[in-house]
């Protein structure tokens, strides 16, 4: 589920800016860019995010600056050389493949972890870490509020699509009932044709085979299961707990029933209804990917 939040804060000689964003994902993927010289900060933030979110690709960026005019940051020469060497190799390979890369600037290089580090490595960062973790809470709340707002909108969309699936399922049930007399007449015609052209054929055996064909063409079970799936999906939407994976599995079951109806249809009307069901279900599956 997509969401975004940003914020600013300050503590003693430090000031910082946050950015937290997420996009859709099947699982939970946390990508954090925080200063590694603040002991325990990344672990604390990762733990809070892991408890608050269960699905999505989340990216957190934290920039901390010192207002100390004496200068508290320095460049790690070894890390800088490694980064520049790697950039040169990437650019050379890109040129060999005929690709043109956008030029990097000094800010891009400094943003690579380990290039810019605290000048005073003996400084106690515990107070700063505590201040940052406290400031992270309102950022996380704003982020979750945005996800909740989007979730409410998605629930309305999914509810509308479930209503359409229910309507089409009802139409399919009517179409299946209406074709019963036609199928019965077709079976009688087929039975007469077989008996007329097969000397010594067992009439009861032939009738049994045709009856089996009739049973295989029956879509009652598929229609009943579609109705049950609609009810199950509605219950999930009302539950309020993380339901993305469950809805994803359920949407696959929806699609399986619609496919079976199309394969058994033997009726233009029922086939068209099955295709309409598949269209709505595909749209619903796309939306389900946005649900936590």
Steps between C-alpha positions, in 0.01 A plus 500: 500500500643836403554772759740785580598702806777748574614700798772709660648514849788629708687410816787699650748559217326266255220546248345237279243426230297183450337347193298180520325354199357167389385328183318174444674173574406137561703488820668747732823656374659770720773716347648743749754773435598634842833617643699195606697698760192521725514169684174303515299745291437277200404202717255712698332642190489161328329346804233774506428468130485121521229521768298768319507367142471146367509550122660738252836633382595774746784748456613723786754778459643697792748787459669626816709816498710651775483872569840485672714751311821321599400221264396159618493311170785363293549307178607137528780491242504125463124472447510795259769335288304174490184680392678698227671185373165318485339793318779495242450127439124547459548787255754299295264201479212727403706652216590151375128419485420828325318648798523860614479561874405825668809663656531472877567807713679543832174479695424158348840371606471642853161333541657154463517342843839526664643780284400778739533417867510667839833656577478420869441128519525504879190717540212354700213482250244351740325836572481575128365152427233543767396836353485357148292199602258728684473725194443195280168421671297794354655432160390137519151603612461737203621225270255245642214752487561546128503125448174472694338767282607319185386172650151639557483612138620159382236330715230697315644403163526133595149508647367632171684231305370227731148630445553471125634145536192413706269651237667314214495177700125541546460555124710191435278295731193614306667421168602155623143429613359621169725272295392183687200434278710565190770262622241234580358528149849480351572187702180334381588589141853363541366180658260443209775568247739257668238223525396546139856461375629232738362151460490311826595801714396477863243775539552521877877521462475775241255690722741474793787640294291792383387561858864513606565763235209697637643483852842617378337800336319599820633830647295499820801427721708777341218751547454395862873534567507846343225606739695359794816680385312831483382456859849401616655805332247732663573349839872560445440864409306546823763330715742795503809278537771455230312316225703557183637148465164340582321717244769419246440127548123549491518696174680203344208280606258749345690475174506119509119480532447752218732300273310179574166666424635612162631151421167335591269766362371345173297818475581838346325684784680304773834533321461878477411519868807292585719736300348802676572332833862447399536867407367623835705242691819607319430861595443391857827304507688813395348695789570220747873548436463840673352356819714433805 
